[in-house]
Amino acid sequence: MNASPVISAIKRFRPTAIVCTHFLPAQLLASLLLRGVVDAKTAVVTTDYDFQGLWLSGAFHMIFVAREEGRVELTALGLPPDRVMATGIPISKPVGPAPVRDRNKPPMLLISAGATGGDYAFSVVRQTMHMRSEFTATVVCGNNDVLRQRIEKLVATAGDRYRVLGFTTEMPQLLGRADLFVGKPGGLSASECMAAGLPMVLVNPSRGRRFATAIT
């Protein structure tokens, strides 16, 4: 039922190629291909370092994985080698020169709650309030307005040490200015941090993820 608007849009637009960056649309497109509803070339681009079984769909033309290990694993399972490529996780190139970090200022923490605003960020911010060393922190709460308001109330007595944001399109600039990233080890976030040369403190990793292997 929730997919009906998407299916209608695909039928109207009649694309020749469709790229899926999440397993749910990949499964939806596989169903449409097998039923003959669409005939577009379909590519699946994984945004995790480890390939999850949910990404496998009944029909696809190309699968792009983050690591060579993932390609080897999928071809060992019987997937056609010419349809699986290890290309890394795609991230946007920074627009303009990298921000210049002022080393005379206290270190800056970038605390990310993710796009949906995970409640774990509240606990992280509360713990940083006990730190004795000098620092500043930018807290990104994503689309969770309730979380943003809770954190704003929590840090109200801390002066200008904390900057609390909702959803922002300035993550590349924030990553460039920060000295340490604190957040969940999502594939896209980790890739952007590594591209920026930014150290990470990872919290609440999903069980079973071989993330440590991916970044060593």
C-alpha positions as CSV (number, residue, x, y, z in Angstrom):
1,M,0.0,0.0,0.0
2,N,2.8,2.4,0.9
3,A,4.6,1.6,-2.4
4,S,1.6,2.6,-4.6
5,P,2.7,6.2,-5.2
6,V,6.2,5.1,-6.1
7,I,4.9,2.5,-8.5
8,S,2.6,5.0,-10.1
9,A,5.5,7.5,-10.5
10,I,7.7,4.9,-12.1
11,K,5.0,3.9,-14.6
12,R,4.5,7.6,-15.6
13,F,8.2,8.4,-15.9
14,R,9.1,5.1,-17.6
15,P,12.8,5.2,-16.7
16,T,15.4,3.2,-18.6
17,A,17.5,2.7,-15.5
18,I,16.8,2.7,-11.8
19,V,19.4,2.9,-9.0
20,C,18.4,1.6,-5.6
21,T,20.3,2.7,-2.5
22,H,18.1,0.8,0.0
23,F,17.0,-2.8,0.1
24,L,13.2,-2.1,0.2
25,P,13.0,-0.3,-3.2
26,A,15.4,-3.0,-4.6
27,Q,12.9,-5.7,-3.5
28,L,10.0,-3.7,-4.9
29,L,11.7,-3.2,-8.3
30,A,12.6,-6.9,-8.4
31,S,8.9,-7.8,-8.0
32,L,7.9,-5.3,-10.8
33,L,10.6,-6.6,-13.1
34,L,9.6,-10.3,-12.6
35,R,5.9,-9.4,-13.3
36,G,6.8,-7.4,-16.4
37,V,5.5,-4.1,-15.0
38,V,8.8,-2.3,-15.8
39,D,11.7,-3.2,-18.1
40,A,14.3,-0.7,-16.8
41,K,17.8,-1.7,-16.0
42,T,18.1,-2.0,-12.2
43,A,21.2,-1.4,-10.1
44,V,21.6,-2.0,-6.4
45,V,24.1,0.2,-4.6
46,T,24.8,-0.9,-1.0
47,T,25.6,1.7,1.6
48,D,27.0,-0.6,4.2
49,Y,30.5,-2.1,4.3
50,D,29.1,-5.6,4.9
51,F,26.6,-7.0,2.4
52,Q,23.4,-8.0,4.1
53,G,21.0,-10.7,2.9
54,L,18.1,-8.2,2.7
55,W,19.9,-6.6,-0.3
56,L,19.6,-9.7,-2.4
57,S,16.6,-9.4,-4.7
58,G,15.0,-11.7,-7.2
59,A,16.0,-9.7,-10.2
60,F,18.8,-7.2,-10.9
61,H,21.2,-6.1,-13.5
62,M,24.1,-4.8,-11.4
63,I,25.0,-4.9,-7.7
64,F,27.7,-2.4,-6.5
65,V,29.2,-3.3,-3.1
66,A,31.5,-1.4,-0.8
67,R,34.4,-3.9,-0.5
68,E,36.2,-6.5,-2.6
69,E,35.4,-9.0,0.2
70,G,31.7,-8.5,-0.5
71,R,32.1,-9.1,-4.2
72,V,34.0,-12.3,-3.6
73,E,31.3,-13.5,-1.1
74,L,28.5,-12.8,-3.5
75,T,30.1,-14.5,-6.4
76,A,30.9,-17.5,-4.2
77,L,27.1,-17.7,-3.5
78,G,26.6,-18.1,-7.2
79,L,25.8,-14.5,-8.4
80,P,27.1,-13.8,-11.9
81,P,30.6,-12.2,-11.6
82,D,29.9,-9.7,-14.4
83,R,27.0,-8.3,-12.4
84,V,28.8,-7.6,-9.1
85,M,31.3,-4.8,-8.8
86,A,33.3,-3.5,-5.7
87,T,33.2,0.3,-6.1
88,G,33.2,1.6,-2.5
89,I,30.4,3.7,-0.9
90,P,29.6,6.7,-3.0
91,I,29.9,10.1,-1.3
92,S,29.7,13.6,-2.7
93,K,32.9,15.6,-3.3
94,P,33.2,18.7,-1.1
95,V,32.2,21.9,-2.8
96,G,35.0,24.4,-2.5
97,P,38.2,24.3,-0.4
98,A,38.3,22.4,2.9
99,P,37.6,24.7,5.9
100,V,40.8,25.8,7.7
101,R,40.9,24.6,11.3
102,D,42.0,27.3,13.9
103,R,44.3,25.3,16.1
104,N,44.2,28.1,18.7
105,K,40.6,27.3,19.5
106,P,39.4,24.4,21.7
107,P,38.8,21.1,19.9
108,M,35.4,20.7,18.4
109,L,33.3,17.6,18.8
110,L,30.7,16.7,16.1
111,I,27.9,14.7,17.7
112,S,25.6,13.1,15.2
113,A,22.2,11.6,15.9
114,G,21.7,10.5,12.3
115,A,19.1,11.6,9.9
116,T,16.2,10.3,12.0
117,G,17.7,11.6,15.3
118,G,18.6,8.7,17.6
119,D,17.9,9.2,21.3
120,Y,21.5,7.9,22.1
121,A,22.7,11.4,21.3
122,F,21.1,12.8,24.4
123,S,23.1,10.4,26.6
124,V,26.3,11.3,24.7
125,V,25.8,15.0,25.2
126,R,25.0,14.5,28.8
127,Q,28.3,12.7,29.3
128,T,30.3,15.4,27.6
129,M,29.0,17.9,30.1
130,H,31.2,16.2,32.7
131,M,34.4,16.7,30.7
132,R,36.9,19.0,32.3
133,S,39.0,19.8,29.3
134,E,38.2,22.7,27.0
135,F,36.1,21.9,23.9
136,T,33.1,23.0,21.8
137,A,30.5,20.7,20.4
138,T,28.1,20.8,17.5
139,V,25.1,18.4,17.9
140,V,23.1,17.4,14.8
141,C,19.7,16.0,15.7
142,G,18.4,15.2,12.2
143,N,14.7,15.4,11.7
144,N,13.9,14.7,15.4
145,D,12.6,18.0,16.7
146,V,11.8,16.6,20.1
147,L,15.4,15.4,20.6
148,R,16.7,18.8,19.5
149,Q,14.5,20.6,22.0
150,R,15.5,18.1,24.8
151,I,19.2,18.7,24.1
152,E,18.8,22.5,23.8
153,K,17.2,22.4,27.3
154,L,20.0,20.1,28.6
155,V,22.8,22.4,27.5
156,A,21.0,25.7,28.2
157,T,23.4,26.4,31.2
158,A,26.6,25.6,29.2
159,G,26.8,29.0,27.5
160,D,28.0,29.0,23.9
161,R,29.9,25.7,24.3
162,Y,27.2,23.7,22.4
163,R,25.6,24.4,19.1
164,V,22.4,22.3,18.5
165,L,21.1,21.8,15.0
166,G,18.2,19.9,13.4
167,F,18.6,18.5,9.9
168,T,21.4,20.3,8.0
169,T,22.9,20.2,4.6
170,E,26.2,21.5,6.0
171,M,27.6,18.1,7.1
172,P,30.7,18.3,4.8
173,Q,31.6,21.7,6.3
174,L,31.0,20.4,9.8
175,L,33.2,17.4,9.2
176,G,35.9,19.6,7.8
177,R,36.0,21.8,10.9
178,A,35.6,19.1,13.6
179,D,38.3,17.3,15.5
180,L,36.3,14.3,16.5
181,F,33.1,12.6,15.3
182,V,30.8,10.9,17.7
183,G,27.9,8.8,16.4
184,K,26.6,5.5,15.0
185,P,28.9,3.7,12.5
186,G,26.6,4.1,9.4
187,G,28.3,3.3,6.1
188,L,27.8,6.8,4.7
189,S,28.9,8.6,7.8
190,A,32.0,6.5,8.2
191,S,32.9,7.0,4.6
192,E,32.5,10.8,4.9
193,C,34.6,10.8,8.1
194,M,37.4,8.8,6.5
195,A,37.4,11.0,3.4
196,A,37.7,14.0,5.7
197,G,40.5,12.4,7.8
198,L,38.3,12.8,10.9
199,P,38.7,10.4,13.8
200,M,35.6,8.6,15.0
201,V,34.1,7.5,18.3
202,L,31.4,4.9,17.4
203,V,28.4,4.3,19.6
204,N,25.5,1.8,19.4
205,P,26.8,-0.3,16.5
206,S,24.3,-2.8,15.1
207,R,25.0,-6.4,16.3
208,G,26.7,-8.6,13.8
209,R,28.3,-5.9,11.7
210,R,31.9,-6.4,10.8
211,F,32.6,-2.7,10.8
212,A,36.0,-2.9,12.5
213,T,37.3,-5.1,9.7
214,A,36.1,-2.7,7.1
215,I,37.9,0.3,8.4
216,T,41.2,-1.3,9.5
